[in-house]
Amino acid sequence: MTDTHDRPRDAGRRFSPGALPGMTPGHQLMFFPVAAAVSRAIWALARLGVADRLADGPRDATDLAEAVGAAPDALARALRAASALGVFTQGPDGRFALTPAAELLRSDVPESRRDQVLLYGDPLTWLPYGDILDTLRTGEPAFPKIFGKPYHDHLRADADAAGRVARAVASTHRGNLDYLTSLIDLGPVSRVAELRGDGLFLQALLDRHPHCSGTVADDTATVPPDTQALVLKQVLHDLPDADAVRVLRTVRETWGVDPERRLFVLERVVGAASPDLAAVVDLDMLLITGGRERTATEWGELFTAGGFELLAAPAGSGWTAFECRPAHGPTTAPAG
């Protein structure tokens, strides 16, 4: 296989994310397909639990291989490739050790990202990305074609897959629950529900608002009738516009035009001028769920179509809590 990665002017330069600004355009471009290949090695190392085995200090590949059930030479080569991108490191004596990034692959640290890494390498995620060309041509998510049913239907039928997803989602938010709950001001609300949550976020929100009580509802039909505020955290981004509007209209029809009710929608917002992580996560939505990440303007249009009035239009991008109340008058069709 021909080596297409190196050019004389870049010889010896570390091929790592931190070196990107100083790379030639060719190396900047090639970093991404190379990183995609190495990401598979990182996923496999996470599956094997290598980081946990390095928690007490450096070890050689033979020792590690025996501990995790791997072939020494193959394991050493995968670790060396991951080390090239700053995940693990190899010392002068040939032993491998944790880096700050690899530390987060441990299963026993508070801010572990192991479950997230495992999900990105899971067939649930990886296989749809293998079919991205067809999705770009048709506009249809790849997941149903590969797995035979839509994403959430598949999770309902496969408890093991649902568990893997739940663990990854929980680890995603575990380290920033304090920040995320700070975005929501429940004010005088005393009864709150979270739609399709795992309970962790709701409990953190109730801890911040001790005068409130709350419950997790599996769907809109099970939201308690005395609920004064409903929280949708990363629920609507899983859905295409028509389905998201349908959820909003169901809530609106149940609540009527009671101006004291509040809907809080917590989502990542795509920056209209300079796309950020939300724009990357949007590819997951495109390929897997058929949903989408949205700009602030698109969210506003969605709320209007669903029968809600947006009380404050947030600026910028990133995590945002939209606060809405039922709007007077009939709902409108979503834009587009």
N, C-alpha and C positions, 0 to 999 in steps of 0.2 A: 504494500500500500504506500503510495507516495505521500511524503510528509509535506503538507501544504501550510504549515503553521508558522515556520520561522523565515525571517528575512534578515540579512546581515546587519542592518541598522538596528534591529531589535534583539540581536543575539545576547543572551544572558539576562534579559529583562524578565522579572518575575511576572508570570502569567496569572495575575490575581485581580480581583475586583478593585482593589486600591490602586492598582497600576493603570487602570483604564484611561484616565486623563492624559497620561504621558505616552500612550501607545500610538503607533501609526494608525491611520484609518483601517488598514487591512487587518491589523491585530485587534482593533476594537471590534470589527465585524466578526472575526473568527472566534473571539472570546465566547460568544453566545452559543454557537453549536458545540464548542468544546465543553462549556459549562453544562450544557444539557446532557452530554455523555457522562460527565463526572457526577452529575446529580444522581444517576442510576447507581453509581458506586456508593455514594453517600447514603442512599436509601437502603442498599443492601447491608452496609455497615451498621445502620440503625437497626435493621431487622435482626442482625446477629447480636446486638447489644454490646458492640465493641467499646463504646464510650464508658459504659458501666464498668467494664473490666479494666479500664485505665484510670479509674477514679483514685486509686492509691499510688499512681505514679507510672513512669514509662515501663514498657515491656517490649520484648522482641516479638517478631512475627510468629515464630514457632511456639512460644509460650501462649500468645494470644490465640493462635489457631486452635490449639488444644482446648483452651477455655471456652471457645465459642463454637467449636465444631466446624472448622474450615480447613482448607488446604493452605499450608504455610506460604508457599510462593504466591498463590493467587491472592491471598489476603494481603500480603506485603505490597503487591502491585496496586491493589485497590486503595490501600491506605496511602501509598506514595502519590497516586493521582489526586486523592482528596487533599493531601498536604500541599500540592501545587496550587490549590485554590484557597489555602488557609484554613481548611477544616482538617484537623490533626496536624502534627508536625513530626518530622523524623530527625533525630539528633545525629551527631557525628558518629556515635557508636552503633547506629542503625536501629535503635529502639524508637518506638512510636509513643507519642504523648498527646495529651489534650491541648487544644488551643481554646481561647474564649468561646469561639463558635462551636467547637466540638463539645465543650462543657455542656452546652444546651441540648446535646443529644443524649445526655444521661437521663434515666427515667426517674431519678430520685432527687432532682433539684427543683426548687419552687417554680422557676421560669422555664422548665423543660419545653423544648419544641419538638421532641422526638415524635409525638403523635401526629403533629402537623407534617413533619417530613415523611412519615410513613404514609399518610393519606395522599400526599402529592405523588408518591411512587406507587400507590395502590392501583390495581387495574381499574377501579372506579374512576380515577382521574387520568391515569396514564393512557389507557386505551382510547378514550375520546380525543386526546391530543394527537394520537396517531392518525386520526381520521379528519384532521382539521381542514385539509384541502377540500374534501367533499362539503363540509359545513360552509366554507367560504363560497363555494359555487351554488349551494342551494339555500343557505340561510337557516337550515334546520339543524338542531342540536344532534351531535353524533351519538350521545348516550343511548337513546331508545333503539337505534338501529343495531347497536352492539349488544345490548343487554336484553332487548326484547320488550322493554316497557320503559315509561318515563322514570326519571331519577327517583322521585319520592315514592312512586309505586314500588320500585325495586327495593328501596329501603324498608318499606312496610312489610315486604315479603321476605326479607333477608335480615334477620336479627343480628347476625354477626357483622354484616356490612354496616348496618345502622349503628352498631356499637363503635365501630372504628371511626365513623364520621363524628359521632357524639363526643368521643374522647378528643379528637382533633379540635373540634369547635370549642370544647371546654378549655383546652390548653391555650387556644388562641386568645381567649378573653380573661383567663385567670390572672394574668399579670397586670391587666389594665381595668379591672372592674371598678376601682375607685374613680378613675378618670371617666369611664363611660357613664357611671351613675351620676357623676357631677354634672353631666350635660342635661339632666332631667330635673326640673323643679316641679314637684307635685303640688306645691302650694297648699290650699285647703283640702285637697282630695284626701279621703280617708279609706277608700276602697279601690284597689288597683288590681288589674289582671295582666298577665303576660301571655301572649298568644304563641303557642308552640315552643316555649322555652324549656330549658333543662332544670330550672329552679335556681341555678347559681346566681344569675344576674338579678332575678327578682328578689332573692334574699339579700343581696348586697344593696339593692335599691331600698328595701324595707329597713335595713340597718341605718341607712342615711335618713330615712323618714320614719322614725319610730312611732309616730301617731297613726301610721297606715297599717292596714292588713291587706293581704293579697293572695292570689292563687294563680296557678298555671292552667291555661285552657288549651285543650288539644286542637280545637277548631272554634270557629265563630259561634257555632250552635251551643257550645258548652261554656261560653262566657257568662258568669253570673249576672242576672238582670240588674243587680244593685251596683254593678261596677261603675265607678265614676271616671276612671281613667284606664285606657287600654294601651299596652306597650307592645309594639311590633319591632323586635330587634332582628334585623337581617332576615325578615320573612318575605317582604315584597321584592327584594332583589332576586329571589329565586324564580320569580314569575314574569312572563311577558306582560305587556301593558294591559291587555284585555283581562287576563286573569287577576292581575293586581287590582284593577278597577272593580272587578266583581267582588273581591274580598272587602274593599272599602265600602262599596255600596251596601253590602250585607250588614256591616256594622252601622252604617248611616241609617238604614231602614229600621234597624232594631232600636236605635237611640232616638230617632226622630230629629227634631231641631233643638233639643235641649242645649242651651248655650253653656251650661256648666260642665258638660261632659268634655273630656279631653282625650285626644288620640296622640300618642307619642310614637313617632317612627324613627328608629335609630338605624342609620345606614352610613356607609362610606359614600361621599359625594365626589363625583369626577370633576376635576378642575377643568373648566371650559378652555382656559388659556394655556395651562401647562399640565397635561395629564400626569397623574401620579400612580400610586399603588392601586387605587380603585380602577384605573384603566386596565391594569394587568389582571386583576381579579375578574374584570368584566369578560375576559376570555373564558374563564371557568364557567361563567353563566351562559355564555354563547354556546359552548360545546357540551355542557353537562346538563344544566337545568332548563335551558331555553329562556332564562330570565335575562336581566341586564343590570349593570350599575348605571346610575343616571346623574346628570348634571343637576344643579339646584333648580334651573328652569324646568327641566323635565319632571322633577319631583313635584314642583308647583302645579304643573299641568295635570299630573296624575291625581293629585289631591282634589283639584277642582272637578275632574271627571268623576271622581268617586263620591262627591257630595260633601267635601270638607273645605273649610276655610283655613288657610295657613295663617297663623297669628303672627309669625315673625319669619322673615326671609333671611336665612343665615348667609353670611358672606364666606367666600373661600371654598376650600375643598377639605377632604379628610372626614373623620367621624363627625356626624352631625345628628342632633336630635331635633326633628321637626315637630313642633307643637301645633296641633290643629283642633278645631271644634266643628261640630256639624253646621253646614251652611244652610241658609234659608233658600227656598226655591228648588226647582228640579235639578237633577244632575245633568251634566253634559257629556257628550261622547269624547273619549280621549283623543288628543291630537294625533294625527298620522294614522 
